[in-house]
Amino acid sequence: MKNSLTFLFSLLLIIANLEAQSTASKQISTFKIEAPQLNSHKTIWVYTPKSYNNSKQTYPVIYMFDAQNLFDTETSYVGEWNVDEYLDTLKNQNIIIVGIEHGNEKRIEELTPYPNPTYGGGKGDAFMQFIINTVKPHIDSTYRTKPEAKHTSIFGSSLGGLMAFYATIKYPGTFSKAGIFSPAFWINNDIYDLVRASEVASTSKFFFLAGTKESDTMVPNQEKMVALLLSKGLKIDNIQNKIIEGGEHNEALWRSNFPQAYQWLIANNND
């Protein structure tokens, strides 16, 4: 009996260790950087293509929110997007991905442009200043990037989707393309007023994704935003509005649709 219990305990330890192992690609590196705009420090994940060390070429960059959930099962309690695994399968990996970690209990605070009467928040612009004035200059000076807006994209889901959209509307001189998965427009209705008051850059590209089982408002809010962008003169060719029947608000939805969004937004569009 004692031997059986010892064996069972050992087996559970092995399973636990396997579950805790990192799944991040060898192309991933991390560093910490001060975030004076947020009075904190942030861990930054960087994916560089396999060709990076053996070439002198420069690369476009995608900035992505919620880095804990992008590359590594070990850092995501809900599953990862497999961004690195997908890029590793491509013959032409002409992209650098920069993942910026969320603030855990401060996530709502950091990833909302405007305060919500119930949930608070509203420090999204400070987070954007951190990306634009601290992270991006560091990335551009450390890696061989194409720093211009036409080569710089931003991507996120849920609150990160809200912020990716906000960033592209508010800072078109920095970001020209956005991957907007399951955007939490419901928490900041002021985002519609921002679009109404803004001159939307004609070169901006938006890939929207929503699932029909996310919430009662997810698809209608996304449709409302797409209609608003079109009313501002943005061409339909610059928008993808993807609705997934039965899609739920989770990493599985975002993981399975990242390749298409990447191909539409980035591939063959950075010459």
C-alpha positions as CSV (number, residue, x, y, z in Angstrom):
1,M,0.0,0.0,0.0
2,K,2.8,2.4,1.0
3,N,4.6,1.7,-2.4
4,S,1.4,2.3,-4.3
5,L,0.9,5.7,-2.5
6,T,4.5,6.6,-3.2
7,F,4.1,5.7,-6.9
8,L,0.9,7.7,-7.1
9,F,2.5,10.7,-5.4
10,S,5.5,10.5,-7.8
11,L,3.2,10.3,-10.8
12,L,1.3,13.4,-9.7
13,L,4.5,15.2,-9.3
14,I,5.6,14.3,-12.8
15,I,2.2,15.4,-14.2
16,A,2.5,18.7,-12.3
17,N,6.0,19.3,-13.6
18,L,4.9,18.5,-17.1
19,E,2.0,21.0,-16.8
20,A,4.4,23.7,-15.5
21,Q,6.9,23.4,-18.3
22,S,7.3,26.3,-20.6
23,T,5.9,26.0,-24.1
24,A,7.5,29.2,-25.4
25,S,9.4,28.9,-28.7
26,K,13.2,29.3,-28.7
27,Q,12.6,32.5,-30.6
28,I,11.1,34.1,-27.5
29,S,13.2,36.3,-25.1
30,T,12.0,38.5,-22.2
31,F,13.2,41.6,-20.4
32,K,12.0,43.9,-17.7
33,I,11.6,47.6,-18.2
34,E,10.5,50.5,-16.0
35,A,7.1,51.9,-16.8
36,P,7.2,55.4,-15.3
37,Q,3.8,56.3,-16.8
38,L,2.3,53.4,-14.7
39,N,4.6,53.6,-11.6
40,S,5.6,50.0,-12.2
41,H,7.9,47.7,-14.1
42,K,6.7,45.4,-16.9
43,T,8.0,42.2,-18.4
44,I,8.2,42.3,-22.2
45,W,8.2,39.2,-24.4
46,V,9.9,39.5,-27.8
47,Y,9.5,37.0,-30.7
48,T,12.2,37.3,-33.3
49,P,12.1,35.3,-36.6
50,K,14.6,32.5,-37.1
51,S,16.2,34.5,-39.9
52,Y,17.0,37.4,-37.5
53,N,20.5,36.5,-36.4
54,N,21.7,35.5,-39.9
55,S,20.5,38.6,-41.7
56,K,20.8,42.3,-41.8
57,Q,17.2,43.0,-42.8
58,T,14.7,45.1,-40.9
59,Y,11.3,43.8,-39.7
60,P,7.8,45.2,-39.1
61,V,6.6,44.9,-35.6
62,I,3.3,43.8,-33.9
63,Y,2.7,45.1,-30.4
64,M,0.4,42.8,-28.4
65,F,-1.4,43.1,-25.1
66,D,-1.7,40.4,-22.4
67,A,1.7,38.8,-23.2
68,Q,1.2,36.2,-20.5
69,N,-1.4,34.5,-22.7
70,L,0.3,34.7,-26.1
71,F,3.3,32.4,-26.0
72,D,3.5,30.2,-23.0
73,T,1.1,27.8,-21.2
74,E,3.2,28.3,-18.0
75,T,2.3,31.9,-17.7
76,S,-1.3,31.6,-18.8
77,Y,-3.8,30.1,-16.5
78,V,-6.4,29.9,-19.3
79,G,-4.3,28.6,-22.2
80,E,-2.1,30.4,-24.7
81,W,-2.6,31.7,-28.3
82,N,0.3,29.7,-29.7
83,V,1.5,32.8,-31.6
84,D,5.1,31.7,-31.6
85,E,4.2,28.1,-32.6
86,Y,2.2,29.4,-35.5
87,L,5.0,31.8,-36.7
88,D,7.5,29.0,-36.3
89,T,5.6,27.1,-39.0
90,L,5.9,29.8,-41.6
91,K,8.6,29.9,-44.3
92,N,8.7,33.7,-44.2
93,Q,8.7,34.8,-40.6
94,N,9.3,38.5,-41.5
95,I,7.9,39.9,-38.3
96,I,8.9,40.8,-34.7
97,I,6.2,40.4,-32.1
98,V,6.4,42.4,-28.8
99,G,4.1,41.2,-26.1
100,I,3.4,43.5,-23.1
101,E,2.2,41.9,-19.9
102,H,-1.1,42.9,-18.3
103,G,-1.1,44.2,-14.7
104,N,-3.1,41.3,-13.2
105,E,-5.4,42.9,-10.7
106,K,-4.7,46.3,-12.4
107,R,-5.7,45.0,-15.9
108,I,-9.0,46.9,-16.0
109,E,-7.3,50.0,-14.7
110,E,-4.5,49.8,-17.4
111,L,-6.5,48.6,-20.4
112,T,-9.5,51.1,-20.4
113,P,-9.1,54.5,-22.0
114,Y,-12.0,55.9,-20.0
115,P,-13.2,55.3,-16.4
116,N,-16.3,53.1,-16.1
117,P,-18.8,54.1,-13.4
118,T,-19.0,50.6,-12.0
119,Y,-15.6,49.0,-12.8
120,G,-13.3,52.1,-12.6
121,G,-10.2,52.1,-14.8
122,G,-9.3,54.8,-17.2
123,K,-5.5,54.7,-17.3
124,G,-5.4,53.3,-20.9
125,D,-3.8,56.4,-22.2
126,A,-1.0,56.2,-19.7
127,F,-0.5,52.6,-20.9
128,M,-0.3,53.8,-24.5
129,Q,2.3,56.5,-23.5
130,F,4.3,53.6,-21.9
131,I,4.2,51.7,-25.2
132,I,4.8,54.7,-27.5
133,N,7.4,56.6,-25.4
134,T,9.2,53.8,-23.5
135,V,8.7,50.3,-25.1
136,K,8.8,51.2,-28.7
137,P,11.9,53.4,-28.6
138,H,13.7,50.6,-26.7
139,I,12.6,48.0,-29.3
140,D,13.5,50.2,-32.2
141,S,17.0,50.9,-30.8
142,T,17.6,47.3,-29.7
143,Y,16.2,45.4,-32.7
144,R,16.3,45.9,-36.4
145,T,12.8,47.2,-36.9
146,K,10.9,49.2,-39.5
147,P,9.7,51.9,-37.1
148,E,7.3,53.7,-39.3
149,A,3.5,53.5,-38.7
150,K,2.9,51.6,-41.9
151,H,5.0,48.8,-40.5
152,T,3.7,48.9,-36.9
153,S,0.6,47.0,-35.8
154,I,-1.2,46.5,-32.5
155,F,-3.2,43.5,-31.4
156,G,-5.4,42.4,-28.5
157,S,-8.5,40.6,-27.2
158,S,-11.2,41.7,-24.9
159,L,-9.9,44.8,-23.0
160,G,-6.8,44.4,-25.2
161,G,-9.0,44.5,-28.2
162,L,-10.5,47.7,-27.0
163,M,-7.1,49.2,-26.5
164,A,-5.8,48.0,-29.8
165,F,-8.7,49.8,-31.5
166,Y,-8.2,52.9,-29.4
167,A,-4.5,53.0,-30.2
168,T,-5.0,52.9,-33.9
169,I,-7.7,55.7,-33.8
170,K,-5.9,57.9,-31.3
171,Y,-2.3,57.4,-32.6
172,P,-2.4,56.8,-36.3
173,G,1.1,58.3,-36.5
174,T,2.3,55.2,-34.6
175,F,0.0,52.3,-35.5
176,S,-1.6,51.7,-38.9
177,K,-3.1,48.2,-38.4
178,A,-5.1,46.6,-35.5
179,G,-6.2,43.1,-34.7
180,I,-9.3,43.5,-32.6
181,F,-10.6,40.3,-31.0
182,S,-13.7,40.4,-28.9
183,P,-13.4,44.1,-28.1
184,A,-14.8,45.2,-24.8
185,F,-16.5,48.3,-26.2
186,W,-19.3,47.8,-23.6
187,I,-17.0,49.0,-20.8
188,N,-16.2,52.3,-22.5
189,N,-19.0,53.6,-24.7
190,D,-17.0,56.8,-25.0
191,I,-15.0,55.0,-27.7
192,Y,-17.8,55.7,-30.1
193,D,-17.6,59.4,-29.4
194,L,-13.8,59.3,-30.0
195,V,-14.4,57.8,-33.5
196,R,-17.1,60.3,-34.3
197,A,-14.7,63.2,-33.4
198,S,-11.7,61.7,-35.1
199,E,-10.4,61.8,-38.7
200,V,-9.8,58.1,-39.3
201,A,-6.7,57.6,-41.3
202,S,-7.5,56.2,-44.8
203,T,-4.6,53.8,-44.5
204,S,-5.7,52.2,-41.3
205,K,-6.7,48.5,-41.4
206,F,-8.9,46.8,-38.8
207,F,-9.5,43.0,-38.3
208,F,-12.5,42.6,-36.1
209,L,-13.4,39.2,-34.5
210,A,-16.4,38.3,-32.3
211,G,-18.2,35.1,-31.3
212,T,-22.0,34.8,-31.1
213,K,-21.8,33.2,-27.7
214,E,-19.6,35.8,-26.0
215,S,-22.4,38.1,-24.8
216,D,-25.6,39.7,-26.0
217,T,-23.8,43.0,-26.8
218,M,-20.5,41.7,-28.4
219,V,-21.6,41.3,-32.0
220,P,-24.0,44.3,-32.1
221,N,-21.3,46.6,-30.6
222,Q,-18.8,45.4,-33.1
223,E,-21.3,45.9,-36.0
224,K,-22.0,49.4,-34.7
225,M,-18.3,50.2,-34.7
226,V,-17.7,48.9,-38.2
227,A,-20.7,50.9,-39.5
228,L,-19.3,54.0,-37.8
229,L,-15.9,53.5,-39.4
230,L,-17.5,53.2,-42.8
231,S,-19.5,56.3,-42.2
232,K,-16.2,58.1,-41.5
233,G,-15.1,57.2,-45.0
234,L,-12.9,54.2,-44.3
235,K,-13.0,51.8,-47.3
236,I,-14.6,48.4,-46.8
237,D,-11.4,46.8,-48.1
238,N,-9.7,48.1,-45.0
239,I,-12.0,46.2,-42.6
240,Q,-12.5,42.6,-41.9
241,N,-15.6,41.9,-39.7
242,K,-15.5,38.3,-38.8
243,I,-18.4,36.8,-36.7
244,I,-17.9,33.2,-35.5
245,E,-21.1,31.3,-34.9
246,G,-20.9,29.7,-31.5
247,G,-17.6,31.4,-30.7
248,E,-17.0,32.0,-27.0
249,H,-14.9,34.6,-25.1
250,N,-11.8,32.6,-24.6
251,E,-8.3,31.8,-25.8
252,A,-9.5,29.0,-28.1
253,L,-11.4,31.5,-30.2
254,W,-8.5,33.9,-30.4
255,R,-5.9,31.2,-31.0
256,S,-7.8,29.6,-33.9
257,N,-8.3,33.0,-35.6
258,F,-4.9,34.6,-35.1
259,P,-3.4,33.0,-38.3
260,Q,-6.1,34.5,-40.5
261,A,-5.9,37.9,-38.9
262,Y,-2.1,37.9,-39.2
263,Q,-2.2,36.9,-42.8
264,W,-4.7,39.6,-43.7
265,L,-3.1,42.4,-41.7
266,I,0.5,41.7,-42.0
267,A,1.6,39.2,-44.7
268,N,2.5,40.8,-48.0
269,N,1.6,44.2,-46.7
270,N,4.9,45.5,-45.4
271,D,6.9,46.2,-48.6
